[in-house]
Amino acid sequence: MDTANQLASAGTFQVLKLPLGFIRVLEWLFAIFAFATCGGYSGQLRVSVDCMEKASSNLSIAIDFAYPFRLHRVSFEAPACEGMRRERLFLTGDYSSSAEFFVTIAVFAFLYSLVATVVYIFFHNKYRENNRGPLIDFVVTVVFSFMWLVSSSAWAKALSDVKLATDPDEVQLLISACKDQTNKCGSVQEPRWSGLNTSVVFGFLNFVLWAGNIWFVFKETGWHKGAARFVGGASEKQSSTFTQQPSNQGSFDQSGSYNTHADLGQLSEYSQVGGPSSYANQM
Ligand SMILES: *[C@@H]1O[C@H](CO)[C@@H](O)[C@H](O)[C@H]1NC(C)=O
């Protein structure tokens, strides 16, 4: 039997059982949903201009727009209802800064959580070294949580403005022919919003994931152990135990403590309540 392989797979299995590792996987999946739904969006609205003089009417003026929502650069032609003359018009507003900020945060969050997952699985001895990994991880996680909150809020606000600026009823107000009561203007088709609504939902879901993961990264830093020492006895009784693969490589348990001197055949505890069970072995 290949012991090294067995240990490696046991390590991989354990790391993904950690809330930290598991949430990182959700984080990069949710980040993909966030930037794909926003960055990949394109929509169309249609309005009709029915002139008194029927020949110059256009009953289906299509206006296409897409990420990054520089609406002031989106032009369309509408009949002026004076002979065959047409006028060139632009939508209003530039929402690219919020949209691009949101997508940028989502892409970087995706990259970070992907790299972090790889590090947890393949380099967790290095990660633990001098506590530098958990420390950086903690700071980055706090920063990304904040960025997700800010960018999702900014994007949610921008989206509501985009919806208003591309509402066919609002777009009609831009067309000069529609100001004349004798011509009839109408909305033919509204843009579909499901994709962009989804991106906002995933933005806030990502914030919840990252903010929640602050706690699990915090546990990795070991800063909680000073306090946990005093409640260690109590939580040890509540924690469920199971026999683990004997490991010389050390184990990575749910409480975040890392036991580097585990002996063969030693019973290591997998704490459900986050008790510092393995830490007790080192004392
Ligand atoms: C109506 O507007 C569309 C663009 O949205 C254009 O392609 C079409 O040729 C116009 N139709 C007429 C009759 O001018």
The ligand as a Tripos MOL2 file, in Angstrom:
@<TRIPOS>MOLECULE
LIG
   14    14     1     0     0
SMALL
NO_CHARGES

@<TRIPOS>ATOM
      1 C1        -36.6310   51.2180  -37.5640 C.3       1 LIG1
      2 O1        -35.4950   51.2430  -36.7170 O.3       1 LIG1
      3 C2        -34.6120   50.1500  -36.8580 C.3       1 LIG1
      4 C3        -33.5160   50.3240  -35.8740 C.3       1 LIG1
      5 O2        -33.9580   50.1510  -34.5880 O.3       1 LIG1
      6 C4        -34.0770   50.0910  -38.2870 C.3       1 LIG1
      7 O3        -33.2390   48.9830  -38.4320 O.3       1 LIG1
      8 C5        -35.2290   50.0450  -39.2620 C.3       1 LIG1
      9 O4        -34.7120   50.0860  -40.5530 O.3       1 LIG1
     10 C6        -36.1700   51.1920  -38.9990 C.3       1 LIG1
     11 N1        -37.3390   51.0620  -39.8710 N.am      1 LIG1
     12 C7        -37.7700   52.0370  -40.6670 C.2       1 LIG1
     13 C8        -38.9810   51.7480  -41.4350 C.3       1 LIG1
     14 O5        -37.1890   53.1060  -40.7310 O.2       1 LIG1
@<TRIPOS>BOND
     1     1     2 1
     2     1    10 1
     3     2     3 1
     4     3     4 1
     5     3     6 1
     6     4     5 1
     7     6     7 1
     8     6     8 1
     9     8     9 1
    10     8    10 1
    11    10    11 1
    12    11    12 1
    13    12    13 1
    14    12    14 2
@<TRIPOS>SUBSTRUCTURE
     1 LIG1         1 GROUP 0 **** ****
